[in-house]
């Protein structure tokens, strides 16, 4: 039995299927999704308002929504993972977000937003065959992740300053399976099946100041916004169940009433509007050095940092009757991220470029398309490089509801 455990835990594996092998660490791959529209701008959106779409980057960004908006996004991913020995390709797709926003008190631009978005995702599968102990086949697989069900409220303090708050309820399960089979009859194979169930609450506060350039005396008009967000972190309830299967017996271990701490994070962004063009840039930092599982900080987890920027060319017109190409908005951008994973002394970094466009499908419905391509990791230091293509389709449909008519 001891030989079985050592092989599973100490052997390094080759490339992965289903997703990125780097989602094996911590709570998985951390979501960078802002909105289907902002993806094309390198996911920059801390200081940009959403009027015909729901910007989830900042709870203060929804205050200009004047009618009920329903938004749904679907994302397709293509992974090409390679190491020194070869490469593998895997495709996957799923609903990426669901959000509903509606104004509740127009004089103060109070907008309530309900959303369900992924906070993290785990998806990998690896297999390796070697000559140890007469020949072994080893595999590891992970799936699941953490979802954020959230409720946000925006509020206009005055014509320049808007604030917002989001309450998160985090929930989900992460499944990790490990198996080994021997060719020799002298050894017995087996498997470990681990289920980690997590739940807890968190808080994000945010604000946007409109016309910071005018307030600082740089301009006579309001053309630049500054925004910020602060994530409180969370202490998640963490239950672990381990099922061990051997040739002669099966047992299980249950560990309840443990905690997993999600760390504090903050973001800052700028947005500049000039001649129907929006320029935006964000920075985001999260203190993963304070991430702990049952009081222990995993050695492969480090602080993360992301810098994103993009530009959007607004349409000449948004009216259905006009020429189609005059109703398109175009976006370009990219981001660099130092992820929260560090292996073999190497920080696992990624760099992505993005482009996107939007157009009205009807007077109340808009479609947002975005494509991202980037690279994560490296083949040096016995690591894996992921080349990743993401294609996102988002539809925003609005309705004149919950708006009180003017009384004459």
TORBAVEX-381728 format. One record per residue (C-alpha): residue number from 1; residue in three letters; x, y, z. Coordinates in Angstrom, 3 decimals, always signed. Layout:
N
+-----+-----+----------+----------+----------+
!   i !  aa !        X !        Y !        Z !
+-----+-----+----------+----------+----------+
! NUM ! ala !        X !        Y !        Z !
...
+-----+-----+----------+----------+----------+
END
This chain:
408
+-----+-----+----------+----------+----------+
!   i !  aa !        X !        Y !        Z !
+-----+-----+----------+----------+----------+
!   1 ! unk !   +0.000 !   +0.000 !   +0.000 !
!   2 ! unk !   +2.824 !   +2.411 !   +0.781 !
!   3 ! unk !   +4.289 !   +1.881 !   -2.679 !
!   4 ! unk !   +0.941 !   +2.750 !   -4.190 !
!   5 ! unk !   +0.707 !   +6.025 !   -2.261 !
!   6 ! unk !   +4.248 !   +7.109 !   -3.126 !
!   7 ! unk !   +3.780 !   +6.518 !   -6.830 !
!   8 ! unk !   +0.581 !   +8.525 !   -6.962 !
!   9 ! unk !   +1.837 !  +11.496 !   -4.999 !
!  10 ! unk !   +5.414 !  +11.812 !   -6.202 !
!  11 ! unk !   +5.369 !  +11.012 !   -9.903 !
!  12 ! unk !   +5.242 !  +13.960 !  -12.296 !
!  13 ! unk !   +2.875 !  +13.680 !  -15.226 !
!  14 ! unk !   +2.837 !  +14.747 !  -18.837 !
!  15 ! unk !   +0.300 !  +16.950 !  -20.591 !
!  16 ! unk !   -3.368 !  +17.129 !  -19.671 !
!  17 ! unk !   -6.767 !  +16.654 !  -21.240 !
!  18 ! unk !  -10.086 !  +18.407 !  -20.505 !
!  19 ! unk !   -8.377 !  +21.671 !  -19.528 !
!  20 ! unk !   -5.255 !  +23.139 !  -18.030 !
!  21 ! unk !   -3.124 !  +21.047 !  -15.686 !
!  22 ! unk !   -2.572 !  +24.231 !  -13.678 !
!  23 ! unk !   -6.186 !  +24.034 !  -12.487 !
!  24 ! unk !   -4.947 !  +21.147 !  -10.300 !
!  25 ! unk !   -3.559 !  +23.590 !   -7.743 !
!  26 ! unk !   -5.357 !  +25.607 !   -5.097 !
!  27 ! unk !   -9.042 !  +25.989 !   -5.960 !
!  28 ! unk !   -8.428 !  +25.787 !   -9.707 !
!  29 ! unk !   -8.182 !  +28.331 !  -12.494 !
!  30 ! unk !   -9.418 !  +31.723 !  -11.242 !
!  31 ! unk !  -12.090 !  +33.316 !  -13.430 !
!  32 ! unk !  -11.281 !  +36.615 !  -15.215 !
!  33 ! unk !  -14.736 !  +37.051 !  -16.788 !
!  34 ! unk !  -16.099 !  +40.624 !  -16.635 !
!  35 ! unk !  -18.810 !  +40.606 !  -19.290 !
!  36 ! unk !  -19.224 !  +39.333 !  -22.824 !
!  37 ! unk !  -18.628 !  +42.889 !  -24.019 !
!  38 ! unk !  -15.543 !  +43.724 !  -21.963 !
!  39 ! unk !  -13.716 !  +40.526 !  -22.929 !
!  40 ! unk !  -12.805 !  +42.145 !  -26.256 !
!  41 ! unk !  -11.086 !  +44.955 !  -24.317 !
!  42 ! unk !   -8.732 !  +42.656 !  -22.430 !
!  43 ! unk !  -11.374 !  +42.255 !  -19.689 !
!  44 ! unk !  -10.816 !  +45.882 !  -18.654 !
!  45 ! unk !  -13.960 !  +47.321 !  -17.111 !
!  46 ! unk !  -13.433 !  +48.602 !  -13.555 !
!  47 ! unk !  -14.177 !  +52.213 !  -14.621 !
!  48 ! unk !  -16.620 !  +51.635 !  -17.515 !
!  49 ! unk !  -20.385 !  +51.871 !  -17.121 !
!  50 ! unk !  -22.790 !  +49.374 !  -18.628 !
!  51 ! unk !  -25.978 !  +50.753 !  -20.128 !
!  52 ! unk !  -27.028 !  +48.046 !  -22.592 !
!  53 ! unk !  -25.075 !  +45.233 !  -20.925 !
!  54 ! unk !  -24.245 !  +44.099 !  -17.389 !
!  55 ! unk !  -20.682 !  +44.841 !  -16.306 !
!  56 ! unk !  -19.853 !  +42.479 !  -13.436 !
!  57 ! unk !  -16.373 !  +43.901 !  -12.829 !
!  58 ! unk !  -17.612 !  +46.651 !  -10.520 !
!  59 ! unk !  -20.924 !  +46.761 !   -8.594 !
!  60 ! unk !  -21.038 !  +50.530 !   -9.195 !
!  61 ! unk !  -20.858 !  +50.091 !  -12.991 !
!  62 ! unk !  -24.546 !  +49.250 !  -13.436 !
!  63 ! unk !  -26.028 !  +52.563 !  -12.286 !
!  64 ! unk !  -26.788 !  +53.806 !  -15.841 !
!  65 ! unk !  -29.009 !  +50.817 !  -16.608 !
!  66 ! unk !  -32.477 !  +52.303 !  -17.156 !
!  67 ! unk !  -34.394 !  +49.131 !  -17.984 !
!  68 ! unk !  -34.385 !  +45.471 !  -17.054 !
!  69 ! unk !  -31.534 !  +43.587 !  -18.733 !
!  70 ! unk !  -31.032 !  +39.841 !  -18.914 !
!  71 ! unk !  -27.570 !  +38.642 !  -19.946 !
!  72 ! unk !  -26.374 !  +35.108 !  -20.748 !
!  73 ! unk !  -22.879 !  +34.149 !  -21.939 !
!  74 ! unk !  -21.530 !  +30.966 !  -23.493 !
!  75 ! unk !  -17.801 !  +30.267 !  -23.781 !
!  76 ! unk !  -15.959 !  +27.760 !  -25.958 !
!  77 ! unk !  -12.347 !  +26.840 !  -25.116 !
!  78 ! unk !   -9.679 !  +25.118 !  -27.180 !
!  79 ! unk !   -6.563 !  +23.946 !  -25.303 !
!  80 ! unk !   -3.294 !  +22.943 !  -26.943 !
!  81 ! unk !   -1.022 !  +21.753 !  -24.138 !
!  82 ! unk !   +2.571 !  +20.710 !  -24.768 !
!  83 ! unk !   +5.634 !  +19.610 !  -22.846 !
!  84 ! unk !   +9.016 !  +18.235 !  -23.873 !
!  85 ! unk !   +7.492 !  +14.890 !  -24.896 !
!  86 ! unk !   +4.464 !  +15.905 !  -26.956 !
!  87 ! unk !   +1.172 !  +17.761 !  -27.108 !
!  88 ! unk !   -2.551 !  +17.234 !  -26.642 !
!  89 ! unk !   -5.612 !  +19.159 !  -27.837 !
!  90 ! unk !   -8.920 !  +19.434 !  -26.026 !
!  91 ! unk !  -12.131 !  +21.398 !  -26.619 !
!  92 ! unk !  -14.851 !  +22.301 !  -24.149 !
!  93 ! unk !  -17.742 !  +24.735 !  -23.851 !
!  94 ! unk !  -20.358 !  +25.758 !  -21.304 !
!  95 ! unk !  -22.631 !  +28.554 !  -20.092 !
!  96 ! unk !  -20.254 !  +31.059 !  -18.512 !
!  97 ! unk !  -22.563 !  +33.516 !  -16.764 !
!  98 ! unk !  -26.143 !  +34.488 !  -16.093 !
!  99 ! unk !  -27.176 !  +37.928 !  -14.828 !
! 100 ! unk !  -30.341 !  +39.982 !  -14.398 !
! 101 ! unk !  -30.277 !  +43.727 !  -13.639 !
! 102 ! unk !  -33.144 !  +46.137 !  -13.119 !
! 103 ! unk !  -33.513 !  +49.672 !  -11.714 !
! 104 ! unk !  -35.297 !  +49.901 !   -8.366 !
! 105 ! unk !  -35.068 !  +53.649 !   -7.675 !
! 106 ! unk !  -34.254 !  +55.807 !  -10.691 !
! 107 ! unk !  -33.622 !  +59.181 !   -8.943 !
! 108 ! unk !  -30.588 !  +57.687 !   -7.183 !
! 109 ! unk !  -29.774 !  +55.246 !   -9.990 !
! 110 ! unk !  -30.178 !  +52.296 !   -7.687 !
! 111 ! unk !  -29.903 !  +49.155 !   -9.794 !
! 112 ! unk !  -30.223 !  +45.649 !   -8.403 !
! 113 ! unk !  -28.274 !  +42.857 !  -10.125 !
! 114 ! unk !  -28.573 !  +39.118 !   -9.635 !
! 115 ! unk !  -25.821 !  +36.973 !  -11.086 !
! 116 ! unk !  -24.339 !  +33.486 !  -11.213 !
! 117 ! unk !  -20.729 !  +33.363 !  -12.420 !
! 118 ! unk !  -17.805 !  +30.963 !  -11.998 !
! 119 ! unk !  -15.210 !  +31.985 !   -9.412 !
! 120 ! unk !  -12.855 !  +29.116 !  -10.208 !
! 121 ! unk !  -12.853 !  +25.982 !  -12.344 !
! 122 ! unk !  -11.008 !  +22.664 !  -12.157 !
! 123 ! unk !  -10.704 !  +20.550 !  -15.316 !
! 124 ! unk !   -7.738 !  +18.290 !  -16.064 !
! 125 ! unk !   -6.967 !  +14.674 !  -16.869 !
! 126 ! unk !   -3.500 !  +13.120 !  -17.089 !
! 127 ! unk !   -2.098 !   +9.689 !  -17.722 !
! 128 ! unk !   +1.385 !   +8.263 !  -17.689 !
! 129 ! unk !   +2.825 !   +4.811 !  -18.362 !
! 130 ! unk !   +6.293 !   +3.858 !  -17.136 !
! 131 ! unk !   +8.397 !   +0.815 !  -16.229 !
! 132 ! unk !   +8.278 !   +1.127 !  -12.442 !
! 133 ! unk !   +7.491 !   -2.145 !  -10.616 !
! 134 ! unk !   +7.141 !   -4.120 !  -13.823 !
! 135 ! unk !   +5.119 !   -1.452 !  -15.608 !
! 136 ! unk !   +2.499 !   +0.954 !  -14.267 !
! 137 ! unk !   -0.284 !   +3.107 !  -15.664 !
! 138 ! unk !   -1.070 !   +6.121 !  -13.516 !
! 139 ! unk !   -3.749 !   +8.737 !  -13.951 !
! 140 ! unk !   -5.104 !  +11.782 !  -12.170 !
! 141 ! unk !   -8.304 !  +13.644 !  -12.938 !
! 142 ! unk !   -9.941 !  +16.748 !  -11.514 !
! 143 ! unk !  -13.251 !  +18.511 !  -12.156 !
! 144 ! unk !  -15.625 !  +20.971 !  -10.534 !
! 145 ! unk !  -14.966 !  +24.414 !   -9.116 !
! 146 ! unk !  -16.477 !  +27.254 !   -7.102 !
! 147 ! unk !  -19.481 !  +29.313 !   -8.253 !
! 148 ! unk !  -20.488 !  +32.763 !   -7.043 !
! 149 ! unk !  -24.200 !  +33.471 !   -6.669 !
! 150 ! unk !  -24.271 !  +37.199 !   -6.111 !
! 151 ! unk !  -26.531 !  +40.141 !   -5.403 !
! 152 ! unk !  -25.339 !  +43.669 !   -6.265 !
! 153 ! unk !  -26.712 !  +47.161 !   -5.675 !
! 154 ! unk !  -25.479 !  +50.421 !   -7.213 !
! 155 ! unk !  -26.089 !  +53.912 !   -5.816 !
! 156 ! unk !  -25.384 !  +57.406 !   -7.191 !
! 157 ! unk !  -24.051 !  +59.590 !   -4.385 !
! 158 ! unk !  -24.097 !  +62.580 !   -6.750 !
! 159 ! unk !  -23.610 !  +63.293 !  -10.448 !
! 160 ! unk !  -19.906 !  +62.392 !  -10.205 !
! 161 ! unk !  -19.657 !  +59.525 !   -7.718 !
! 162 ! unk !  -21.347 !  +56.129 !   -7.797 !
! 163 ! unk !  -20.875 !  +53.342 !   -5.290 !
! 164 ! unk !  -21.888 !  +49.709 !   -5.246 !
! 165 ! unk !  -21.747 !  +46.556 !   -3.185 !
! 166 ! unk !  -21.925 !  +42.861 !   -4.103 !
! 167 ! unk !  -22.720 !  +40.056 !   -1.699 !
! 168 ! unk !  -21.301 !  +36.705 !   -2.829 !
! 169 ! unk !  -22.437 !  +33.264 !   -1.817 !
! 170 ! unk !  -19.716 !  +30.830 !   -2.830 !
! 171 ! unk !  -20.536 !  +27.170 !   -3.293 !
! 172 ! unk !  -19.275 !  +24.164 !   -5.186 !
! 173 ! unk !  -17.338 !  +20.918 !   -5.091 !
! 174 ! unk !  -13.909 !  +19.927 !   -6.359 !
! 175 ! unk !  -13.367 !  +16.272 !   -7.269 !
! 176 ! unk !   -9.897 !  +14.742 !   -7.500 !
! 177 ! unk !   -9.374 !  +11.129 !   -8.553 !
! 178 ! unk !   -6.072 !   +9.230 !   -8.633 !
! 179 ! unk !   -5.536 !   +5.650 !   -9.856 !
! 180 ! unk !   -2.649 !   +3.270 !  -10.484 !
! 181 ! unk !   -2.592 !   -0.118 !  -12.226 !
! 182 ! unk !   +0.345 !   -2.552 !  -12.363 !
! 183 ! unk !   +1.199 !   -4.934 !  -15.188 !
! 184 ! unk !   +2.892 !   -7.268 !  -12.734 !
! 185 ! unk !   +0.740 !   -9.621 !  -10.620 !
! 186 ! unk !   +3.099 !   -9.005 !   -7.695 !
! 187 ! unk !   +1.520 !   -5.604 !   -7.053 !
! 188 ! unk !   -2.047 !   -4.476 !   -6.562 !
! 189 ! unk !   -3.504 !   -1.311 !   -8.015 !
! 190 ! unk !   -6.018 !   +1.008 !   -6.441 !
! 191 ! unk !   -7.592 !   +4.445 !   -6.443 !
! 192 ! unk !   -8.169 !   +7.520 !   -4.324 !
! 193 ! unk !  -11.362 !   +9.543 !   -4.847 !
! 194 ! unk !  -11.403 !  +12.877 !   -3.041 !
! 195 ! unk !  -14.430 !  +15.191 !   -2.812 !
! 196 ! unk !  -14.023 !  +18.702 !   -1.397 !
! 197 ! unk !  -17.280 !  +20.589 !   -0.737 !
! 198 ! unk !  -17.067 !  +24.327 !   -0.091 !
! 199 ! unk !  -19.446 !  +27.161 !   +0.816 !
! 200 ! unk !  -19.262 !  +30.628 !   +2.321 !
! 201 ! unk !  -19.932 !  +34.339 !   +1.914 !
! 202 ! unk !  -17.870 !  +37.265 !   +0.650 !
! 203 ! unk !  -18.266 !  +40.955 !   -0.123 !
! 204 ! unk !  -17.083 !  +43.266 !   -2.893 !
! 205 ! unk !  -17.412 !  +47.047 !   -2.686 !
! 206 ! unk !  -16.696 !  +49.363 !   -5.594 !
! 207 ! unk !  -16.943 !  +52.905 !   -6.834 !
! 208 ! unk !  -16.562 !  +54.989 !   -9.987 !
! 209 ! unk !  -15.760 !  +58.708 !  -10.078 !
! 210 ! unk !  -16.878 !  +60.320 !  -13.332 !
! 211 ! unk !  -14.831 !  +63.239 !  -14.635 !
! 212 ! unk !  -11.726 !  +62.842 !  -12.520 !
! 213 ! unk !   -9.831 !  +64.779 !  -15.206 !
! 214 ! unk !  -12.111 !  +67.798 !  -14.677 !
! 215 ! unk !  -11.926 !  +67.493 !  -10.889 !
! 216 ! unk !   -8.111 !  +67.577 !  -11.076 !
! 217 ! unk !   -8.117 !  +70.532 !  -13.474 !
! 218 ! unk !   -6.830 !  +68.620 !  -16.506 !
! 219 ! unk !   -9.940 !  +69.218 !  -18.614 !
! 220 ! unk !  -13.016 !  +71.411 !  -18.832 !
! 221 ! unk !  -15.237 !  +68.435 !  -19.576 !
! 222 ! unk !  -15.778 !  +65.036 !  -17.974 !
! 223 ! unk !  -13.924 !  +62.568 !  -20.156 !
! 224 ! unk !  -12.094 !  +60.282 !  -17.716 !
! 225 ! unk !  -13.467 !  +57.905 !  -15.079 !
! 226 ! unk !  -11.578 !  +56.252 !  -12.226 !
! 227 ! unk !  -12.876 !  +53.103 !  -10.567 !
! 228 ! unk !  -11.922 !  +50.717 !   -7.796 !
! 229 ! unk !  -13.095 !  +47.471 !   -6.216 !
! 230 ! unk !  -12.199 !  +45.761 !   -2.967 !
! 231 ! unk !  -12.932 !  +42.069 !   -2.346 !
! 232 ! unk !  -13.156 !  +41.191 !   +1.358 !
! 233 ! unk !  -12.012 !  +37.617 !   +0.982 !
! 234 ! unk !  -13.961 !  +34.756 !   +2.495 !
! 235 ! unk !  -13.690 !  +31.945 !   +5.010 !
! 236 ! unk !  -15.252 !  +28.937 !   +3.317 !
! 237 ! unk !  -16.627 !  +25.915 !   +5.131 !
! 238 ! unk !  -14.595 !  +23.015 !   +3.805 !
! 239 ! unk !  -15.621 !  +19.366 !   +4.040 !
! 240 ! unk !  -13.400 !  +16.618 !   +2.638 !
! 241 ! unk !  -14.294 !  +13.024 !   +1.910 !
! 242 ! unk !  -11.631 !  +10.538 !   +0.818 !
! 243 ! unk !  -12.580 !   +7.126 !   -0.574 !
! 244 ! unk !   -9.747 !   +4.605 !   -0.929 !
! 245 ! unk !  -10.198 !   +1.510 !   -3.061 !
! 246 ! unk !   -7.713 !   -1.359 !   -2.925 !
! 247 ! unk !   -7.883 !   -4.888 !   -4.230 !
! 248 ! unk !   -8.747 !   -6.300 !   -0.826 !
! 249 ! unk !  -10.758 !   -3.596 !   +0.888 !
! 250 ! unk !  -12.368 !   -0.151 !   +0.659 !
! 251 ! unk !  -12.417 !   +2.561 !   +3.291 !
! 252 ! unk !  -13.365 !   +6.192 !   +3.599 !
! 253 ! unk !  -12.213 !   +9.162 !   +5.630 !
! 254 ! unk !  -14.486 !  +12.123 !   +6.408 !
! 255 ! unk !  -13.090 !  +15.481 !   +7.568 !
! 256 ! unk !  -15.712 !  +18.123 !   +8.408 !
! 257 ! unk !  -15.750 !  +21.573 !  +10.004 !
! 258 ! unk !  -12.549 !  +22.723 !   +8.312 !
! 259 ! unk !  -12.028 !  +26.098 !   +6.664 !
! 260 ! unk !  -10.471 !  +27.418 !   +3.478 !
! 261 ! unk !   -9.586 !  +31.109 !   +3.361 !
! 262 ! unk !   -9.990 !  +33.097 !   +0.134 !
! 263 ! unk !   -7.723 !  +36.149 !   +0.263 !
! 264 ! unk !   -8.312 !  +39.882 !   -0.041 !
! 265 ! unk !   -8.135 !  +41.408 !   -3.519 !
! 266 ! unk !   -8.399 !  +44.885 !   -4.998 !
! 267 ! unk !   -8.599 !  +46.495 !   -8.438 !
! 268 ! unk !   -8.140 !  +49.951 !   -9.900 !
! 269 ! unk !   -9.105 !  +51.140 !  -13.361 !
! 270 ! unk !   -9.287 !  +54.160 !  -15.667 !
! 271 ! unk !  -11.551 !  +54.796 !  -18.641 !
! 272 ! unk !  -11.294 !  +57.675 !  -21.130 !
! 273 ! unk !  -14.029 !  +58.597 !  -23.632 !
! 274 ! unk !  -13.143 !  +60.758 !  -26.632 !
! 275 ! unk !  -14.742 !  +61.017 !  -30.083 !
! 276 ! unk !  -16.852 !  +57.852 !  -29.745 !
! 277 ! unk !  -13.834 !  +55.872 !  -28.565 !
! 278 ! unk !  -13.334 !  +54.398 !  -25.100 !
! 279 ! unk !   -9.859 !  +53.596 !  -23.767 !
! 280 ! unk !   -9.723 !  +51.492 !  -20.597 !
! 281 ! unk !   -7.050 !  +49.954 !  -18.380 !
! 282 ! unk !   -7.229 !  +47.933 !  -15.143 !
! 283 ! unk !   -4.876 !  +46.477 !  -12.588 !
! 284 ! unk !   -5.881 !  +43.709 !  -10.198 !
! 285 ! unk !   -4.025 !  +42.221 !   -7.234 !
! 286 ! unk !   -4.996 !  +39.366 !   -4.899 !
! 287 ! unk !   -3.067 !  +38.380 !   -1.798 !
! 288 ! unk !   -2.917 !  +34.601 !   -2.272 !
! 289 ! unk !   -0.069 !  +34.407 !   +0.252 !
! 290 ! unk !   -2.924 !  +34.379 !   +2.786 !
! 291 ! unk !   -4.699 !  +31.461 !   +1.116 !
! 292 ! unk !   -4.911 !  +28.559 !   +3.531 !
! 293 ! unk !   -6.516 !  +25.134 !   +3.550 !
! 294 ! unk !   -7.221 !  +23.913 !   +7.084 !
! 295 ! unk !   -4.678 !  +26.468 !   +8.325 !
! 296 ! unk !   -1.916 !  +25.441 !   +5.888 !
! 297 ! unk !   -0.703 !  +27.553 !   +2.963 !
! 298 ! unk !   +0.092 !  +25.405 !   -0.130 !
! 299 ! unk !   +3.666 !  +26.024 !   -1.250 !
! 300 ! unk !   +2.699 !  +26.261 !   -4.937 !
! 301 ! unk !   +0.290 !  +29.194 !   -4.391 !
! 302 ! unk !   +1.546 !  +32.782 !   -4.733 !
! 303 ! unk !   +0.129 !  +36.315 !   -5.029 !
! 304 ! unk !   -1.521 !  +37.104 !   -8.364 !
! 305 ! unk !   -1.418 !  +40.254 !  -10.483 !
! 306 ! unk !   -3.222 !  +41.186 !  -13.695 !
! 307 ! unk !   -2.888 !  +44.191 !  -16.005 !
! 308 ! unk !   -5.434 !  +44.584 !  -18.806 !
! 309 ! unk !   -6.124 !  +47.304 !  -21.351 !
! 310 ! unk !   -8.321 !  +47.813 !  -24.380 !
! 311 ! unk !  -10.109 !  +50.181 !  -26.701 !
! 312 ! unk !  -13.682 !  +50.275 !  -28.006 !
! 313 ! unk !  -14.879 !  +52.107 !  -31.116 !
! 314 ! unk !  -18.519 !  +52.986 !  -30.575 !
! 315 ! unk !  -21.127 !  +52.705 !  -33.343 !
! 316 ! unk !  -22.275 !  +55.687 !  -35.381 !
! 317 ! unk !  -25.851 !  +54.699 !  -34.654 !
! 318 ! unk !  -27.735 !  +52.115 !  -32.610 !
! 319 ! unk !  -30.939 !  +52.263 !  -34.640 !
! 320 ! unk !  -32.126 !  +49.135 !  -36.382 !
! 321 ! unk !  -33.105 !  +50.973 !  -39.551 !
! 322 ! unk !  -29.605 !  +52.232 !  -40.293 !
! 323 ! unk !  -26.910 !  +50.468 !  -42.269 !
! 324 ! unk !  -25.676 !  +47.342 !  -40.431 !
! 325 ! unk !  -21.996 !  +48.297 !  -40.267 !
! 326 ! unk !  -22.849 !  +51.679 !  -38.761 !
! 327 ! unk !  -24.388 !  +49.874 !  -35.774 !
! 328 ! unk !  -21.330 !  +47.787 !  -34.915 !
! 329 ! unk !  -18.958 !  +48.515 !  -32.066 !
! 330 ! unk !  -15.429 !  +47.100 !  -32.275 !
! 331 ! unk !  -13.027 !  +46.257 !  -29.475 !
! 332 ! unk !   -9.367 !  +45.292 !  -29.142 !
! 333 ! unk !   -7.263 !  +44.613 !  -26.082 !
! 334 ! unk !   -5.150 !  +42.241 !  -24.081 !
! 335 ! unk !   -3.909 !  +41.415 !  -20.632 !
! 336 ! unk !   -0.915 !  +40.018 !  -18.772 !
! 337 ! unk !   -1.436 !  +37.952 !  -15.643 !
! 338 ! unk !   +0.903 !  +36.477 !  -13.119 !
! 339 ! unk !   -1.318 !  +33.650 !  -11.912 !
! 340 ! unk !   -1.489 !  +32.399 !   -8.355 !
! 341 ! unk !   +0.481 !  +29.233 !   -9.224 !
! 342 ! unk !   +4.257 !  +28.787 !   -8.959 !
! 343 ! unk !   +5.907 !  +25.436 !   -9.754 !
! 344 ! unk !   +9.540 !  +24.314 !   -9.829 !
! 345 ! unk !  +10.605 !  +27.872 !   -9.046 !
! 346 ! unk !   +8.726 !  +29.230 !  -12.102 !
! 347 ! unk !   +5.770 !  +31.604 !  -11.886 !
! 348 ! unk !   +2.984 !  +30.408 !  -14.187 !
! 349 ! unk !   +2.207 !  +33.535 !  -16.208 !
! 350 ! unk !   -0.156 !  +34.146 !  -19.092 !
! 351 ! unk !   -0.544 !  +36.756 !  -21.813 !
! 352 ! unk !   -3.680 !  +37.141 !  -23.942 !
! 353 ! unk !   -4.825 !  +39.260 !  -26.844 !
! 354 ! unk !   -8.511 !  +39.808 !  -27.569 !
! 355 ! unk !  -10.921 !  +41.304 !  -30.068 !
! 356 ! unk !  -14.684 !  +41.606 !  -30.175 !
! 357 ! unk !  -17.706 !  +43.280 !  -31.665 !
! 358 ! unk !  -21.320 !  +44.021 !  -30.717 !
! 359 ! unk !  -24.446 !  +44.752 !  -32.713 !
! 360 ! unk !  -28.154 !  +45.217 !  -31.964 !
! 361 ! unk !  -30.273 !  +42.244 !  -33.006 !
! 362 ! unk !  -33.432 !  +44.227 !  -32.292 !
! 363 ! unk !  -34.405 !  +47.392 !  -30.460 !
! 364 ! unk !  -34.057 !  +45.563 !  -27.114 !
! 365 ! unk !  -31.473 !  +42.833 !  -27.808 !
! 366 ! unk !  -27.731 !  +42.943 !  -28.449 !
! 367 ! unk !  -25.180 !  +40.280 !  -29.225 !
! 368 ! unk !  -21.553 !  +40.522 !  -28.097 !
! 369 ! unk !  -18.874 !  +38.334 !  -29.680 !
! 370 ! unk !  -15.301 !  +38.038 !  -28.427 !
! 371 ! unk !  -12.209 !  +35.986 !  -29.260 !
! 372 ! unk !   -9.165 !  +35.610 !  -27.015 !
! 373 ! unk !   -5.902 !  +33.857 !  -27.757 !
! 374 ! unk !   -3.032 !  +33.475 !  -25.346 !
! 375 ! unk !   -0.269 !  +31.403 !  -23.813 !
! 376 ! unk !   +0.033 !  +30.180 !  -20.240 !
! 377 ! unk !   +3.104 !  +28.592 !  -18.697 !
! 378 ! unk !   +6.298 !  +27.321 !  -20.326 !
! 379 ! unk !   +7.914 !  +24.049 !  -21.418 !
! 380 ! unk !  +11.072 !  +24.824 !  -19.447 !
! 381 ! unk !  +11.690 !  +23.477 !  -15.922 !
! 382 ! unk !   +9.711 !  +20.320 !  -16.808 !
! 383 ! unk !   +6.489 !  +22.353 !  -17.057 !
! 384 ! unk !   +3.655 !  +22.594 !  -19.578 !
! 385 ! unk !   +2.718 !  +25.378 !  -21.970 !
! 386 ! unk !   -0.963 !  +25.939 !  -22.741 !
! 387 ! unk !   -1.982 !  +27.682 !  -25.956 !
! 388 ! unk !   -5.578 !  +28.672 !  -25.356 !
! 389 ! unk !   -8.302 !  +29.969 !  -27.676 !
! 390 ! unk !  -11.528 !  +31.236 !  -26.092 !
! 391 ! unk !  -14.641 !  +32.265 !  -28.016 !
! 392 ! unk !  -17.490 !  +33.936 !  -26.095 !
! 393 ! unk !  -21.040 !  +34.690 !  -27.222 !
! 394 ! unk !  -23.123 !  +36.917 !  -24.970 !
! 395 ! unk !  -26.688 !  +38.103 !  -25.475 !
! 396 ! unk !  -28.174 !  +41.048 !  -23.571 !
! 397 ! unk !  -31.948 !  +41.472 !  -23.794 !
! 398 ! unk !  -33.721 !  +44.418 !  -22.164 !
! 399 ! unk !  -37.278 !  +45.240 !  -21.269 !
! 400 ! unk !  -39.001 !  +48.416 !  -20.025 !
! 401 ! unk !  -39.989 !  +47.040 !  -16.638 !
! 402 ! unk !  -39.828 !  +48.247 !  -13.037 !
! 403 ! unk !  -39.637 !  +51.866 !  -14.259 !
! 404 ! unk !  -42.210 !  +54.202 !  -12.752 !
! 405 ! unk !  -43.943 !  +56.377 !  -15.377 !
! 406 ! unk !  -43.715 !  +60.113 !  -14.950 !
! 407 ! unk !  -46.723 !  +61.678 !  -13.252 !
! 408 ! unk !  -48.005 !  +64.766 !  -15.018 !
+-----+-----+----------+----------+----------+
END
